[in-house]
Amino acid sequence: MTTSPASSAEPELIERVGANLARVRERIASVGRDPASVRVVAVTKTFGRAELMAALEVGLRCFGENYVDELCAKRAMTRDRNVSWHYLGVLQMNKLARAATCADVLSGVAREKEIDKLATRHERPALDIEVDFTGQPGRNGAPPEAVGALVEHARELGLRVRGLMVVAPVGREAARDAFARTTALADELGLAERSMGMSDDLEDACALGSTEVRVGRALFGPRPTR
């Protein structure tokens, strides 16, 4: 595999990321899903420019970030590329405007006040409503019984709700239950996208209806510490 002039990734890194992407697609296929039916979002949180460029070289075009500063910086690195950026972190009100400016998709939307503020913005990224099935303090996401009202409120304000997003609870059975319930809720609300599954649990998520997996370690290896 050869690098393009714009790439700053070493050939060895490109080869490794390409092999890892092939393994992710094999894992999706192992549960009977067509890998082409499941979008792979490369989560570049704490990874650098080299990993981002390697992902581009192997054909990935959807990227995710959990921190607004990294999102905007990496968005700037890819302005001349046809890519989509997803903001996956908690939406802090004081950083919401910057996130909306830099992201094509805002996942993690969980509160009415976030929707209200987004409706005042000129930028109109697509939204994913995050669902939380644990009820645990400190977990982002709306309880499932509140999701329908949030979707309706966003639609009334002219925002495009793309789908639902979930971070699985700890434990395989709890995770599978969350995936199944998220798919059922998305179907009930007429939402096409179900952003479910990460590096450790993507098989179960895909078996239970995911249209999008968010993977970082499975593509790039151990995540650097901040």
N, C-alpha and C positions, 0 to 999 in steps of 0.2 A: 504494500500500500504506500502511495506517495503522498506527501503533504502539498497543500496548495501554498502559493506565495504568502497568503494572509495568515497561515497557521503558525502559531508559536509553540506547538506541541511536538515533542520528540516522536519519531516513528514508533518507538517501543511503547510509548504511552497510547498512541492511537491504536496500535495493534491490540493492546490489553483491553482498552475500552470497547473496541469492536468485538472482541471475543466475549467479554462480559455481557454486552448487549445481546449477542446471539444466545447466551445462556438464559438471559431474562426471557427472551422470546420462546425458548424451549420450555421453560417453566410454565409459561402461559399456555402453550400447546399441550402440556402434559395433563391438563384438566379438561381437555376437549374444546378449548377456545381457539379460534383463528387469531393468531398474534396480530394480524392486521386490524382486528376489531377492537383492540385494546391500546389506547394511546400510552406511550411511555414518556413520562415527565421526568427529566433528569434534574435531580435536586442537587444544586451546586453549592449549597450552604457550607461555608468555611473552605471549600475548594477554590483553587486559584484559576488564573487565566489559562494555564496549560490544559487543565482538565476540561474547561469550557470549550476551548478550541478543538480538543480531541473529540469531544462529543459532537461538535459540528462536523468534523471530518468523517465521522462514521454515520452521518445522516440524521442525527437527532435534531429536532427543531422546536421542541417544547421544553422549557426549563422552569424550574421552581426555586424560589428563595424564601427564607424565613425571616430575614432581616431587611428592613427597608433600605438601609445604606448600601448593602451588598446588591440588592435588587437593582437600584438605580445605577450603581457603578457598572454592573455587568450588562445591564440594558444598553448603556452607552457603548460598551465594547462590541455589541452586536447590531448597532444601528443600521449597518449596511447589509445585514442578513435578513432573510425572511424567517423570523423566529417569533415564537409566542412566549411571553413571560407570565408566570403565575406567582402571585404572592400567597404564600401558604401559612404565614404566621398570624398571631393574634393582631387584630386591627386596633392599634392604639389611636385614640381620637386625635392626639397632637401630631401623628404621622400619617393620618389617613389620606390627606391631600397628596402627599408625596407618593404614597403607595398607589393611589388612583392614577397619578400621572405616569408612573413607570410600568404598571402592570396591564396586561391584556385581560387577565382573569384575576379577580379577588376571591380567593377561597378564605374560609375562616369567618365569613360574615355570620354573626350570631345575635345581634341586638338591633332593635328598631332604631335606636339613635344613630347607629352606623349607616343604616339605609337612608335615614332622613338627611344626613350630611352628604352622602354620596349623591343624592338627588339634586343637591345644589351645585354640583360640580359640572364644568363643561365636559371634562373627560368622562366617558361612560364605559368603563370596563365591564365585562360580563361578571356575574356574581355566582358563587357557590355558597349555599347556606350550609354551615357546619352543624352536624347533629352530634349531640353527646348523649350516650345511653347510660353513663355511669352516675351522673348526679354528684360527682365528687368535687369538692372545692378546688379551685385552681385549674380545672379543666375547661378549655374553651369549647363553645358549642351550645346550641339551643336544645332544650329537651324536645323529644320528638313531638310531643303534643303542641308545642309552640311553633313548629316549623311551617305549618300550613299558613298561619296568619302572617308570618314574616314573608313568605313567598308572595302572598296576595298583596301585602303592603308595598313590596318592592315593585310589583307589576303595576299597581295603581299609580305609582310615581314615575312610571315610564322606564324603569330599569329592567335590564334583561337578566333574568335568573336562568343560568345555564344548567344547574343541577345541584346535587347534594354532595357534601364531602364528609368523611368520617375518619377519625383516628381510632383504630380498634382498641377496645379495652384489653387489659392484661388477661391472658388465659385463652386457649384456643376456642373453647366452646362459647365464651363470652364474645370473642371476636367474630366468630361465625354468625352468632345471633345478631350482632350489630350490622354485619354486612347484609344479611338477609332482610332485616327490617329496613335498612336504608334503601335497598332496591325496591321493596314493596312501597315505601313512602314516596320514592321518586315516581314510581308508576302511578300511584294515586294522584299525585300532583301534576302529572303530565310533563315530567322533566326527563330529558334524554340522558343526561350525564350523571354518572355515579363514580366519583373520585374515591376509590377504595383500594387499599392495599399498598404496602411498602415493601422494603427489601426482605423482611422476615416472614411476611404473611400473604404475599401476592397470589399464591396458588388458591388459597381459600377465597380471597376476594374475587378473583376472576371466575371461580366456579359458581359464585353466588351473585354474579351480575355486574361486576366492575366494568366500566368503560375506560378507566384511566388508572394507572398505577404510578405512584410517586416514589422513585428509587434514586438513592445516592450511593450508599455503600455497595450495592449490588453491581453498580457500574464502575465506580472509581476506587473502591477499596476502603480501608479504615478512614474515618473522617478526621481531619486535623483538628486539634483543639484550638479554641479561639485565644 
